[in-house]
Amino acid sequence: MYTFSSKLKTFSFVLMLVGALGIGYGFLTAPKTIQDVETILASESHEHGEAHTAHAVEKHDAKAEAEHKEHVEHVFHQLQNKPWAALYVACIFFMLIAMGALAFYAIQQVAQAGWSPVLFRVMQGVTSYLVPGSIIFFIILLLSGMHFNHLFAWMEEGITTKGSANYDHMIAAKSGYLNFPFWIVRAAVFIGGWNLYRYLSRKNCLAQDEATDNTFYKKNFKMSAAFLVFFIVSESIMSWDWIMSVDPHWFSTLFGWYVFASFFVSGITVIQMVTIYLKSKGYLENVNSSHIHDLSKFMFGISVFWTYLWFSQFMLIWYSNIPEEVTYFKTRIEHFNITFFGAFVLNFIFPILLLINTDFKRIFWIIVMAGIIILFGHYIDFFNMIMPATVGDQWFIGVPEIAAVLFFLGLFIFVVFSALTKAPLVPKRNPFIEESKHFHY
């Protein structure tokens, strides 16, 4: 049985505490009034040696005054969104890491893979974060619907009402799908379905340890097959609802696969990192270099798959140059140039250099370095998907962004390693356990 070390537990609590304080600081320092934004813009204009931003108002030019007022209000919403967006990106990223691990676990069950059963408890440990992670995420979705933030433009008051100052005919045309009651019900069904499968599959897996036949294993096989059908449908819709809809005027038919590749490789990477950590502490004696090598192959292969989707989505939209489509990438290249192309370097160039060599796929320190780069790179990828629409050119990686990552990282470590203490790290009666223990090539 695994024992959660006091040092690691303390470390997770410290991360959560520091993160919570930083998140609180982000909300406290966000502008509370339009006047606060006027002061910030005036200060920025002064620093850049530009004319005072209120100059247009002083000239009594009605048009200029209206434009200035609209700009200030837009910036006000962006700056108020900043701590919310930082919280949202970190929350969905860590939740989907657990989701990626759950999908990988279900695939192993359906494939009746002989190499992976010795890693099942690690996979189940990583997926345990789905429960608290999805609860926190669902609360954020509810708060968005209650107008505590402006993350989703299509939720604004009057945006689908003709005659309203906020009326948007494109969003109004999508209101049959993009409306809060239907949206939150979909979220509840998806999150509920994922957590139900996670709970039942782990329950069956533990029951199989004490069983005298393979009844529970067969139940898991059938349930995993059904879950994967539910997952692939819910994952696509989830990516439209929770990520793509922050840009309600833009859409991509490739987006569901793109998001899937990002969190799937992140989930596999975390499984690898936890496995290596446990091995270094003397656990998982049946896990050998061939298991590590296979997980590294998945890290490498899905990184290349993500790059294929990244390039395909970007190239087709950029080359076609349709204004309402290309604006998505134009915004990111102009205002998020470092993070947009940085994600490509982190998620493709570095994995290629570090993991293309067969021998490197078995060397712990190289794998850990590659894993850290991949996870950081895919956090930046989610950052690129959310921030341009919610924060715009007012972004920078500061206290709220770092604090949110620290809080959810601490919570993730605590939940995952606590779950690992609840059951033996090796499934006893899985039909393929002996094959897995002696897996070599």
KESEMAR-566897 format. One record per atom (N, C-alpha, C): z, x, y. Coordinates in steps of 0.02 Angstrom, whole numbers, plus 50000, padded with zeros to 5 digits. Layout:
! KESEMAR-566897
ZXY...
! end
This chain:
! KESEMAR-566897
500005004249940500005000050000500005004450063499625002350111499595005950174500195004450217500455009450251501005008650298500765010150369500855005450413500645006150483501115011150517500865016950535501285022150564501565020050632502175022050645502505020150708502135023150768501845029150759501475032250814500855028150833500485025950782499885022050796500065015250825500615012350800500835005850826501045006450899501425011750914501635012950984501025014051028500545017851002499935019251040499575012751057499535008151008499195001751020499564997651073500234997751071500624994051121500534997051191500505003651195500405006951259499725005051288499215005051245498545003051268498554995951295498884991451258498904984451280499284983651346499834987351353500234986851415499854989551475499564995551467499184998551522498584994051538498254991551486497684987151497497874980751533498434977651513498654971451545498814972651619499134978251634499294979851703498654980851744498174984351715497534985551750497144979051760497154974651711496814968151718497144964151774497814964151775498174960651828498014963551896497964970151900497784973451963497094971351986496624970751938495944968651956495924961751986496314957151958496334950351985496694950152052497224954052059497604953952122497204956852180496794961852166496424965252220495744962052234495544957152193494904953752207494974949752272494434949352312494474945752376494654938352365495084935852408495324928952402494964924152449494694926852503494374922552554493714925652577493314921552611492684923952640492814929452691493384928852727493554933852778493664940752746493954940852686494044947152650493374950552637492884946452618492214949152603491884951652668491974947852723491704950052788491974956952805492614957952793492934964452808492634969952764492544968452699492264973452653491554975252673491144970152688490444971452708490404975252774490854973552820490864977052884491044984452874491524985652829491734992452814491164996452782490814993252735490254996552702489694998052751489554993352796489034994352846489215000152893489855000552911490085005852955490025012652921490195012752856490155019052819489435021552813488965016852808488255018752801487905019352868488295018552922488005019252989487525013653007487625007752975487185002152988487484997553040487094992753064487344987853111487864983453077488314980853115488834976553089488524970453056488774968652996488464963152959488534956452994489004956053041489094949653076488644949153137488234954253148487804954453208487354948253211487094946053154486644940353153486994933953177487644933453161488014927553182488124927653257488244933653285488384934253356487774932253398487184932953371486574931553408486424924053412486824919953381486744912653383486064910553354485794914753311485174912953277485364908653217485164902353219485384897653166485154899853097484534902253092484274904453027484644910653002484734915353048485084921553030485804920053011486114915453047486804913653032486854910452963486374906152947486384902852881486274907952825485804912652837485664917752787486274922252777486594923952833487194928252829487754924752791487844918352807488374914452773488244913952698487614912852680487424912352609487534919052574487354924552608487434931152579488174932752567488584931252617489304932652612489614928652555489414922352550489684918052497489474920652428488844923052424488594925852361488994932052341489104936452389489494942552376490214940752358490484935652391491164933252376491224931252302490734927452277490744925352207490664931352161490244936152180490144942052139490784946252133491114947252190491734951252188492304947652153492324941052160492814937152122492664937352047492034937752030491824938051960491994944651927492074949951967492124956651939492674957351887493304955351901493814955951848493694951251790493414945351804493244940651750492704943451706492184946251737491624949051698491854954951656492294959151685492564964851647492944962451586493354957251596493734954351541493264951251489492754947851512492284944351468491904949351425491644954751455491254959651418491684962851363492284965151380492714968351331492924963451276493074957251295493294952151247492754950551196492144949151221491604947351175491384953351133491424959351161491224965351125491664966551064492324966351073492784967651018492774961850968492704955650992492654949950946492034950650902491474952650932490854953250893490844959350848491254964350862491334969850814491614967050749492134962950754492424959750695491904955150661491494951850702490974947450675490454951550638490264957350664489784961650631490044964150564490684965850562490994967950499491014962250449491124956150473491144950350429490454948950399489934949550440489244948650415489084953950363489274960150376489154965650329489514964350263490134961950267490524960350207490184954750167489944949550201489614943950168488974946250133488614950750166487994953450136488154957250072488704961150072488904964850011489064960049954489394954449972489564949449921488934946349890488474944349934487874940949910487414945749871487384951949894486964956949860487274959349795487904957449782488284959849724488234967549721488354970549778488294977749784488824981249742488614986449706489074990049663489424995849697489164997949756489455003949788490045002349833490074996149859490524994749915491204991549901491354988849841492004985349832492624989449850492604996049845493195000049864493314999849939492824997349976492884996850049493034989750073493094984950025493184977950044493814976750085494364980050067494984978950105494924981650176494564987050185494444989650252494034984550292493514981950261493094976850295493514970750313493944968550267494364962750281494864964250336495104970450338495564972350392495224971950460494614974450465494244974250528494094967050548493914962850499493754955850516494364951850537494964954250521495574950550539495634949750615495324954250653495354953650726494984947550751494554944650709494164938850731494614933150753495194932350721495634926750738495904927250810496294932450827496534932650897495974933750948495464937750928494914939050974494534932850993494404928550943494014922350957494444917250994495104917250983495544912551019495544914351094495624920751109495624922951179494944921451210494414922751173493744921551199493624914151213493854909851169493764902651178494144900251240494734903151252495114901451312494724903351375494394909251373493994911351431493414906551442493114904151387492574899251394492824892851425493414890551404493704884451433493844885451507494114891151526494264892551596493624892751637493074895251607492434895251642492204888151656492284883751606492094876751616492524873151666493144875651676493604872651724493534875851794493004879951802492824883051866493344887951892493664891551845494104897051867493694903151886493054903251867492624908851884491914906251894491454910851911490754909051922490304913051876490534914251814490144918251768489494914851748489514908251742488934904451720488674900151778488104902251806487834898851865487664891551850487484889951787487294883151771487884878351770488494880951777489094876651779489284874651850488924877251900489104875851970489054868351985489504865952028489504858952048488844857052082488554851452060487954848752092487314852252075487324857052028486714861052015486184856951979486384851551946485894847251912485814840451948486114839852008486094833552045485584833852101485074829752098484564829752151484874827952218484674831652269484944830452335485534834952352485824838052301486384842652312486134849252341486544852452381486364858952409486274864152354486624863152298486584867952243486054866252191485664860952203485194858552152484684863852132484604864552066484124869352038483714865551985483074864651999482674860451954482584863551885482564870251881482484873551816483104872551772483694873251803484314872251765484394864851748484184860551794484224853251781483804851451721483224854751713482784853351656483094855451590483584860051592483904862451532484594859151520484764854451564485444851651562485604847651499485094845451463485214842151399485534846851348485384853251355485674858451311486244862151346486114864151409486614867951446487054863151486487524860051452488034856051485488694857651452489234857551490489864860251465490124856851402490134850051396490394847051335490034849351272489364849251273488974851251215489064858751201489084862651254489164869951251489824871851218490374868751240491034870551214491134867951142490814862351126490844859851057490474864751010489894867151032489534872150992489974878250981490304880551034490744886351028491304885150978491614879250980492154877650934491914877450862491314874750851491034874350783490884881350756490574885550798490404892350776491024896450761491484896550808492094900550799492504897950740492544891250734492904888350678492584890050612491924889750608491564891250546491654898550526491604903050574491694910150558492394911650533492884908850567493584910150547493744906950480493454901150467493574897750402493314902050345492704904650353492434908950300492854915250292493044918250347493464924350342494104922950304494434917350319495064915650286494954914250211494464910150194494364908150125494114914050082493674918150110493404923750071493954928950056494394930050105494944934750092495434931650042495564925150048496014921750002495744922249930495094921149921494794921649855494804928849829494684933549873494684940549853495374942749829495904940549863496584942149842496764938549777496534932249771496674928449710496324931549650495744934649661495374937849607495774943649576496194946749616496614952249591497074950049535497304943849538497784941349489497464936749437496814935649443496464930949398496314934149330496164929949281495984932349214495234931749202494874928849248494144928449243493844929549312493194928249320492844929649383492724923449425493144918349416493044911949451493044912949527493544916549551493604917449624493044921849652492824926649612492264930849633491624926549640491514922049592490924917749595490964912949654491574910449669491664906249728491474910049792491694916249795491534920249854490784921549860490454922549803489734923649804489364917549834489534911649809489204905549833489374904149906490004905149924490224903949992489904908850041489834915150020489534920250063488794918750075488444916250023487744914350032487674908750083488114903750078488094898150126488284900650196488774905050199488994907550264488434911350299488044915350263487524919250294486984914850326486854909150294486384904250324486684901550389487324899550386487664897150445487704902550499487834908650478487914914150525487274915550563486714915950528486094917950562485874912650613486024906350599485864901050646486364901150705487004901450689487524901350741487504907650784487324913350755487294919550793486754919150846486174916450828485624915950877485824911250934486104905450917486304900650969486874903451010487344906950977487894910151013487634915051066487134919051048486874923951095486544920551155486224914751143485944910951200486494908051243487004905151211487524901551247487974906051287488194911551257488724915651286488484921751324487864923751312487604929751345486984928251386486464925451354485844924251389485914918951444486374914251436486434908851486486764911151551487024917251554487254919751619486644921051664486054921751634485414921951670485024915751652485194909851678484914903551653484164902651667483884906651712483164906051726482744910451680483074914551640482714919351598482854918051525482374919451482482494918851411482034923651373482254925451313481864929751268481954927151198481394926251163481424923751094481694929151046481734935251070481984940851028482724942051038483024938451084483694940151108484234939651053484184934451010484684933650957484694939650910484114942150891484074948050848484334954250884484174954750948484394960550987485154960950990485474955351006486214955051009486504956450940486204953550888486444954650820486434962050802485884965450816485834972650800486384976550835486544974750897487034978350936487734977750905487944971450890488634970850863488664972350789488104971850753488104973450681488214980850670487854985050707487954992250700488654994250724488914990750775489594992250799490114990550746490014984850712490474982950658490474987950601489884990150580489824995050526490145001650547490045003550610490325009850636491095009650634491385003950652492115003350650492365003550578492015000450532492205000950461492215008250440491715012050460491685019150444492265022950475492405021550539492935025150574493625023750543493755017450526494395015750494494445018950425493895018950388493885022150322494055029650327493735032950374493865040150383494585041450404494855037150447495555037850468496025037150408495915031950367496335030950308496265036650259495665039150250495555044950205495945050950230495945051950295496295057750324497055057250316497305051150305498025050050295498215049650221497735051150178497875051350106497775044850069497485039850100497345033450067496625033350044496435027950010495745026849986495505032749944495905034549894495725040249852495075039249813494875032949804494255031449768493635031649811493725032149876493155032749922492935040049924492305041249908492065048049907491515049149959491225055149958490725056850009490095052550004489965049649944489385045349937489475038749974490095036049972490245030050011490165031450086490445037050107490405038950178489675039750198489285042950154488575044050168488205037550176488355032550133488005026250136488165022450201488805022550221488985019350285488635022850342488575029550339488225033350391487485031450393487195030150334486495028050333486395021350368486875016850358486845010450394486915011550469487385015850489487455017350560486805019950590486495024450553485855027450577485295022250577485225018650521484675013950513484705008150563485295005250573485344999550619485285001950692485465008250706485345011050772484595011350787484205013350737483475013550746483205006450753483475001750714483264994750719483414991950788484004993450815484184991150883483684993950933483495000250925483025003450972482345000050969482124998350909481494994750900481504988150938482064984450934482114978050969482174979151044482554984251064482624985851136481944987251167481554991451133480904993351160480414987451157480424983651102479964978051095480074972851149480704971151161480864966151213480674968751282480844974951296480704977851362479964978751373479614981751325478904983351333478474977151343478584972051302478174966051306478264962451372478894961851394479034958351457478804962451517478924968951515478734973351571477974973751578477634974251522476904974951523476564968551545476824962751523476524956351543476634954851617477194957351644477324957051716477314949951744477584945251706477664938351730478294938251773478254936251836478814937051883479484934351859479484928151832480124925251812480424928551750480014932451713480264936051655480454943251672480024946551710480124953751723480714954951770480914949751808481484950651855482114952751819482184950751756482774952651715482834960251711482274963551695482294970751688482254974251756481904971151803481864974051870482554974851901482964969651894483654969851919484044975551887483974976251822484354981351786484114988451801483464989251810483204995951825483374997951897483364993151943483514994752013484254995752025484684991451997485394991652013485834994551957485574994851896485964997351839485575002751802485235006951841484785011951812485145016551763485735018951782486105023751740486325020451675486615014551679486855011351618486285008651575485735006351607485185003451569484845008751526484655014351556484325019551517484845023851480485465023951506486005027451471486145024351403486105017651400486215014251335485695016451284485075017351306484545019551261484695026551234484915030951278485075037851257485665037751208486195034051226486795034051184486675030751116486265025551115486185021551055485595023551012485175028051036484605030350997484565037950991484545041351048484455048651047485025052051010485655050451028486215053750997486295052150922486235045850901486255044450829485705048050790485105048550820484565052250787484755059550778485015062650831485185069750828485765071150780486255066550779486865067850741486825065550668486425060350654486465057350587485815057550547485285060550575484665060650536484705065550477485115070650484485205075550430485655072650375485435073250313485825070450257486515073450252486565080050261487225083350256487695081050311487425079850371487845077650427488155070850414487835066850372488095060150357488735060250315488935066150293489545066850252490095070850288489945073450346490425077650382490825073350430491475073050419491895068250456491865068950531491925075150556491965075950629491315074150663490755075250629490105073350658490045065750658490255062550603490215055250598490655051950651491265054650660491725051850710491425052550780491145058350794490835059450860490255054550870489835053750818489275048950823489535041850831490085040250795490365033550800490635031950868490975036650899491235035650967490655034451016490125038451009489545037751053489215030951043489135028850980488815022350965489225016650994489885016850985490305011351010490295011151086490345016951118490305017151191489625014651214489095016851180488425014851199488315007351193488605004251142488494997051134488954992951179489524995851199489904992551253489484992451317489164998051332488724998451391488154993551384487904992651323487374987751311487594980651329488204978751307488464972151325488604971751400488834977251429488934977751501488284976151538487724979051513487074977951544486844970751537487044967451482486824960551471487194955651516487824957051533488254952351569488284953751644488404959951662488574961651731488044960151784487404961651772486904960451825486894953251850486984948451805486954941351825487604938951856488164942151839488814939851862489084943651922488924950151926489194954451978488644957152023488044957651997487484960152036487574967352058487364968852119487394975752142488094977752166488584973352156489274974952175489654978352119489314980352066489644983052007489844990452016490354992351981490514999251967491044999151912491085004351873491575004551819492225007251848492685002651861493325004351892493915002151850494465000651882495084998851848495004992651804494704987151828494654981151785494264982451721493704986051726493284987351668493644991751617493944997251641494295001851595494904998451565495274994751607495884991351583495734986151530495194982351539495004977251490494854980451422494494986051423494334989551361494974992051328495434994951368496054997551340496474991951308496514986151343496914980651316496644978251249495994976951247495704974251185495674979551130495604985851149495634991251099496324991551068496844991151110497534991151084497664985251039497444979351060497534973351018497144973950953496544976750956496134977650897496474982250847496724987950871497074992750827497684989450795498084985950835498684982850808498524977650755498054973250768497884967850721497584970650658497104975250664496754977850606497224981650560497614986150588498044990250545498654986450520498854981250556499374976750529499104972950468498474970750472498164967150416498094971550355497974977950365497884982550309498534983550269499114982050300499754982850264499904976850219499514971450224499684965250190499444964950117499014969550096498754969350028498564976350006498534977549940498314984149915497614985849941497494992249954496864994249984496284994349935496434993349871495904993149820495924986449783495374982649784495354976449745495414978049670495834974449635495964976249565495434973649517495234967249524494824964249472494124962249496493884965349547493184964249566492744966749508492244962749487491824964649430491484971449437491384973549500491024979849512491484985449535492144984649528492604989649555492544996349521492444996349455492385002649419491745006249439491205002549446490575005549469490675008549538491035005049580491155007449648491575013749649492085013949606492525019849602492135026049581491645025149539491265030849512490575031449543490515028849604489875028949638489715036049663489185039049636488965045649656488205045949651487905049949694487185051349686487015057949719
! end
